[in-house]
Amino acid sequence: MQQIIKFIIRYKNFLLYIFLMIVSIGFTIQSHSYHQSRFFNSSNWLTGNILETSNSVSTYFGLDTENQKLMDENRRLRDMLFNGGETDSIVLDSTQRMYTITTGRVIKNSFAEPRNYITIDKGEKDSIKGDMGVITSKGILGIVENTSNHFATVQSILNEQSNINAKIKNTNHFGSLVWNMKRYDVVQLIDIPRLVKLTVGDTIVTGGMSSIFPEGIPVGTIRKFDLNSSNSFYNIDVALFNDMTNIKNVYIVNNAFREEIKELENKSQSNDQ
C-alpha cells in the first residue's frame, strides 16, 4: 500500500494531466456531434476487427468438427444411395440393408511403388474387416487387406495385383480394372470386346459384379484405347477421378451379405467339381 501511495505522490502531476485529458476528451465528444461520430466509428471499427479476428480463429479451430459433420452427412447420403435410395420417411430395416458405410482418414499413402498401400485410422474395433471396399467422395480407392485393432491397410487401385470389376457407364459391358504401373493417375480397363462402341471421355464405374463394391461408383474417364494383340478386346486407359497423391477422407463400404454370397458361391463351385 505504501508503494502505491509513493507512486501516486511521485507521479501526481503526470497522473493529474492524464485525468484532465481524459475528462476534456469526454466533454469534447459529448458536445460535438462530429467528434462523437468519429469516436463511435473508430470504436465500431476496432470492435469489428476484434470480433472478426476472434471469429476467424474460432472458425479455424472448428474446421475439423465441421469437416467431420460433412463426412457424417455424406456417409448417411451414400448409405441411402447404396441401399436403394431410401429417404428419412422410408428407412430400411437393419436386416435388409445390404451396405453400411464407415468414415475414416488416411494416415499413410503410397503411389510410386509397384504395390501401393494406404493406411487408414479405422480397424477391427470399428468393425472393419478384410475385403471391404474403400472409396472417396470422387470415386474408388481400393480394398481393405489387413486390419489391426485401430488401423487397416488398403490395397490401392494403384497396385499390380489389383483387379476390380468395372464397366462403361450406362451399359452392361464389363471388364477388369488393373494397373500397368506406368502412371499414378491412369489405370487400365481390359476385357472389353471390340464390338463395343467407345468414345474418349466415356465414364467408367464399378460394375457391381463382385460383393465388394456397389454398382456405379465412379472410377474415371476413358483417356485412350486400342485393340490388344488378338484384336478381340480393347486395352483402355482410364484417367482416375481421384488424385491419388492427395487423399485424406475416405468411406469404407461393407456388404452385410458378403459372407453369405461367398458361402453360396463356394458351395456351387464344390458341386461342379
C-alpha positions as CSV (number, residue, x, y, z in Angstrom):
1,M,0.0,0.0,0.0
2,Q,2.9,2.4,0.9
3,Q,4.4,1.7,-2.5
4,I,1.2,2.7,-4.3
5,I,1.0,5.9,-2.2
6,K,4.6,6.7,-3.0
7,F,4.0,6.1,-6.7
8,I,1.0,8.4,-6.8
9,I,2.8,11.2,-4.9
10,R,5.9,10.8,-7.2
11,Y,3.9,11.0,-10.4
12,K,1.0,13.1,-9.3
13,N,1.4,15.8,-11.9
14,F,1.5,13.3,-14.7
15,L,-1.5,11.4,-13.4
16,L,-3.4,14.7,-13.0
17,Y,-2.6,15.5,-16.6
18,I,-3.8,12.2,-17.9
19,F,-7.0,12.5,-15.8
20,L,-7.8,16.0,-17.1
21,M,-7.0,15.0,-20.7
22,I,-9.5,12.1,-20.4
23,V,-12.1,14.4,-19.0
24,S,-11.6,17.0,-21.7
25,I,-11.8,14.4,-24.4
26,G,-15.0,13.2,-22.9
27,F,-16.5,16.7,-22.8
28,T,-15.4,17.3,-26.4
29,I,-17.0,14.1,-27.7
30,Q,-20.3,14.8,-25.8
31,S,-20.5,18.4,-27.0
32,H,-19.6,18.0,-30.7
33,S,-21.6,15.6,-32.9
34,Y,-18.7,15.3,-35.4
35,H,-16.2,14.1,-32.7
36,Q,-18.9,11.9,-31.2
37,S,-19.5,10.3,-34.6
38,R,-15.8,9.8,-35.2
39,F,-15.3,8.3,-31.8
40,F,-18.0,5.7,-32.2
41,N,-17.0,4.9,-35.8
42,S,-13.4,4.2,-34.6
43,S,-14.8,2.2,-31.7
44,N,-17.0,0.2,-34.0
45,W,-14.1,-0.4,-36.4
46,L,-11.9,-1.6,-33.5
47,T,-14.6,-3.8,-32.1
48,G,-15.5,-5.2,-35.5
49,N,-11.9,-6.1,-36.2
50,I,-11.5,-7.8,-32.9
51,L,-14.7,-9.8,-33.4
52,E,-13.7,-10.7,-37.0
53,T,-10.3,-11.9,-35.8
54,S,-11.9,-13.8,-33.0
55,N,-14.4,-15.4,-35.4
56,S,-11.6,-16.4,-37.8
57,V,-9.6,-18.0,-35.0
58,S,-12.7,-19.9,-33.8
59,T,-13.6,-21.0,-37.3
60,Y,-10.1,-22.3,-38.0
61,F,-10.0,-24.4,-34.8
62,G,-13.6,-25.6,-35.6
63,L,-12.7,-26.8,-39.1
64,D,-12.1,-30.4,-38.0
65,T,-15.5,-30.5,-36.3
66,E,-17.3,-29.1,-39.4
67,N,-15.4,-31.4,-41.7
68,Q,-16.5,-34.4,-39.6
69,K,-20.1,-33.2,-39.8
70,L,-19.9,-33.1,-43.6
71,M,-18.3,-36.6,-43.6
72,D,-21.1,-37.9,-41.5
73,E,-23.7,-36.3,-43.7
74,N,-22.1,-37.7,-46.8
75,R,-21.9,-41.1,-45.2
76,R,-25.6,-41.0,-44.5
77,L,-26.4,-40.0,-48.1
78,R,-24.1,-42.7,-49.5
79,D,-25.7,-45.2,-47.2
80,M,-29.1,-44.2,-48.6
81,L,-27.8,-44.4,-52.2
82,F,-26.2,-47.8,-51.9
83,N,-29.3,-49.3,-50.2
84,G,-31.8,-48.3,-52.9
85,G,-32.2,-44.6,-52.2
86,E,-34.4,-44.7,-49.1
87,T,-35.5,-41.4,-47.6
88,D,-35.9,-40.5,-44.0
89,S,-39.6,-41.4,-44.3
90,I,-38.8,-44.9,-45.7
91,V,-35.9,-46.4,-43.7
92,L,-34.9,-50.0,-44.4
93,D,-34.8,-52.4,-41.5
94,S,-31.2,-53.1,-40.5
95,T,-31.6,-56.8,-41.5
96,Q,-32.5,-55.6,-45.1
97,R,-29.7,-53.1,-45.6
98,M,-27.1,-54.5,-47.9
99,Y,-24.4,-51.9,-47.4
100,T,-23.1,-49.9,-44.4
101,I,-20.7,-47.0,-44.5
102,T,-17.9,-46.0,-42.1
103,T,-15.9,-42.8,-42.4
104,G,-12.1,-42.8,-41.9
105,R,-9.0,-40.8,-42.6
106,V,-5.8,-41.7,-44.4
107,I,-2.6,-41.6,-42.3
108,K,-0.2,-43.0,-44.8
109,N,-0.4,-43.3,-48.6
110,S,2.0,-44.6,-51.3
111,F,1.5,-44.2,-55.0
112,A,5.0,-44.7,-56.6
113,E,5.6,-48.4,-55.9
114,P,4.5,-51.4,-57.9
115,R,2.4,-52.5,-54.9
116,N,0.9,-49.4,-53.2
117,Y,-1.0,-49.4,-49.9
118,I,-2.9,-46.9,-47.9
119,T,-3.2,-47.0,-44.1
120,I,-6.4,-45.7,-42.6
121,D,-7.4,-44.9,-39.0
122,K,-10.2,-47.4,-38.7
123,G,-9.7,-51.1,-37.7
124,E,-11.3,-54.1,-36.1
125,K,-12.7,-52.0,-33.2
126,D,-14.7,-50.1,-35.8
127,S,-15.9,-53.4,-37.4
128,I,-13.5,-53.1,-40.3
129,K,-12.6,-56.4,-42.0
130,G,-10.6,-57.6,-45.0
131,D,-12.2,-57.3,-48.5
132,M,-14.2,-54.2,-47.6
133,G,-14.3,-51.5,-50.4
134,V,-12.8,-48.1,-49.8
135,I,-13.9,-45.0,-51.7
136,T,-13.7,-41.2,-51.5
137,S,-16.1,-38.5,-52.5
138,K,-14.7,-38.7,-56.0
139,G,-14.6,-42.4,-56.6
140,I,-13.0,-45.8,-55.9
141,L,-9.8,-46.1,-53.9
142,G,-9.0,-49.7,-53.1
143,I,-9.9,-52.8,-50.9
144,V,-9.1,-53.4,-47.3
145,E,-6.4,-56.1,-47.0
146,N,-5.2,-56.3,-43.4
147,T,-6.6,-55.0,-40.1
148,S,-5.5,-54.4,-36.5
149,N,-7.5,-53.1,-33.6
150,H,-7.3,-49.4,-34.6
151,F,-6.0,-49.4,-38.2
152,A,-6.3,-51.1,-41.6
153,T,-4.2,-51.3,-44.7
154,V,-5.9,-50.8,-48.1
155,Q,-4.6,-52.4,-51.3
156,S,-4.6,-49.3,-53.5
157,I,-6.1,-49.3,-57.0
158,L,-2.5,-48.5,-57.9
159,N,-1.3,-52.0,-57.2
160,E,-0.1,-54.5,-59.7
161,Q,-2.2,-57.2,-58.0
162,S,-5.4,-55.1,-58.0
163,N,-8.2,-56.5,-60.1
164,I,-11.6,-54.8,-59.8
165,N,-14.8,-55.4,-61.7
166,A,-15.8,-52.2,-63.7
167,K,-17.9,-51.3,-66.6
168,I,-18.7,-48.5,-69.1
169,K,-21.4,-46.3,-67.5
170,N,-25.0,-46.8,-68.7
171,T,-24.0,-50.1,-70.4
172,N,-23.7,-53.7,-69.4
173,H,-20.2,-54.1,-70.9
174,F,-18.0,-55.3,-68.1
175,G,-14.2,-55.7,-67.8
176,S,-11.4,-55.8,-65.2
177,L,-9.7,-52.8,-63.8
178,V,-5.9,-53.3,-63.5
179,W,-2.8,-51.1,-63.3
180,N,0.3,-51.3,-65.5
181,M,2.5,-49.3,-63.1
182,K,3.3,-46.6,-65.5
183,R,1.3,-43.6,-64.2
184,Y,-0.3,-42.8,-60.8
185,D,-3.3,-41.1,-62.4
186,V,-4.2,-43.7,-65.0
187,V,-5.3,-47.3,-64.7
188,Q,-6.4,-49.8,-67.4
189,L,-9.7,-51.5,-68.2
190,I,-9.3,-54.8,-70.0
191,D,-11.5,-57.5,-71.5
192,I,-14.0,-55.1,-73.2
193,P,-14.9,-56.7,-76.5
194,R,-14.1,-54.9,-79.8
195,L,-17.8,-54.8,-80.7
196,V,-18.4,-52.2,-78.0
197,K,-18.5,-48.6,-79.3
198,L,-16.1,-46.5,-77.2
199,T,-15.5,-42.8,-77.0
200,V,-12.7,-40.9,-75.3
201,G,-14.3,-39.2,-72.3
202,D,-16.8,-42.0,-71.5
203,T,-17.2,-42.6,-67.8
204,I,-16.0,-45.8,-66.1
205,V,-17.8,-47.0,-62.9
206,T,-17.8,-50.1,-60.7
207,G,-19.7,-53.0,-62.3
208,G,-21.4,-54.4,-59.2
209,M,-20.5,-58.0,-60.3
210,S,-18.4,-58.5,-57.1
211,S,-19.6,-58.5,-53.5
212,I,-17.2,-55.7,-52.5
213,F,-18.4,-52.5,-54.3
214,P,-21.9,-51.4,-55.1
215,E,-22.6,-50.8,-58.8
216,G,-22.0,-47.3,-60.2
217,I,-19.2,-45.9,-58.1
218,P,-17.1,-43.5,-60.3
219,V,-13.7,-44.6,-61.4
220,G,-12.6,-42.2,-64.1
221,T,-12.9,-41.4,-67.8
222,I,-11.5,-43.1,-71.0
223,R,-8.3,-41.4,-71.9
224,K,-7.4,-43.5,-74.9
225,F,-8.0,-47.1,-76.2
226,D,-6.7,-49.6,-78.7
227,L,-7.1,-53.3,-79.5
228,N,-4.9,-55.9,-77.9
229,S,-2.6,-58.3,-79.8
230,S,-5.5,-60.7,-80.6
231,N,-7.7,-57.8,-81.9
232,S,-10.5,-59.2,-79.8
233,F,-10.5,-56.9,-76.8
234,Y,-9.7,-53.3,-76.0
235,N,-6.9,-52.0,-73.9
236,I,-8.4,-48.9,-72.3
237,D,-6.5,-46.2,-70.4
238,V,-8.7,-44.7,-67.7
239,A,-7.9,-41.3,-66.2
240,L,-8.8,-41.5,-62.5
241,F,-11.2,-39.1,-60.8
242,N,-9.2,-39.4,-57.6
243,D,-5.9,-37.5,-57.2
244,M,-4.1,-40.5,-55.7
245,T,-1.3,-38.2,-54.3
246,N,-3.7,-36.2,-52.2
247,I,-6.2,-38.5,-50.3
248,K,-7.4,-37.6,-46.8
249,N,-11.0,-38.6,-46.1
250,V,-12.4,-42.0,-47.0
251,Y,-15.5,-44.1,-46.8
252,I,-15.3,-47.9,-46.0
253,V,-18.1,-49.9,-47.6
254,N,-19.3,-53.1,-46.0
255,N,-21.5,-55.6,-47.8
256,A,-23.6,-57.1,-45.0
257,F,-24.3,-60.2,-47.1
258,R,-20.8,-60.7,-48.4
259,E,-20.2,-63.9,-46.3
260,E,-23.5,-65.4,-47.3
261,I,-22.7,-64.7,-51.0
262,K,-19.2,-66.2,-50.8
263,E,-20.5,-69.3,-49.0
264,L,-23.1,-69.8,-51.6
265,E,-20.7,-69.3,-54.5
266,N,-18.2,-71.7,-52.9
267,K,-20.9,-74.3,-52.4
268,S,-21.8,-74.0,-56.1
269,Q,-18.2,-74.4,-57.2
270,S,-17.8,-77.5,-54.9
271,N,-20.9,-79.1,-56.6
272,D,-19.3,-78.6,-60.0
273,Q,-16.2,-80.5,-59.1
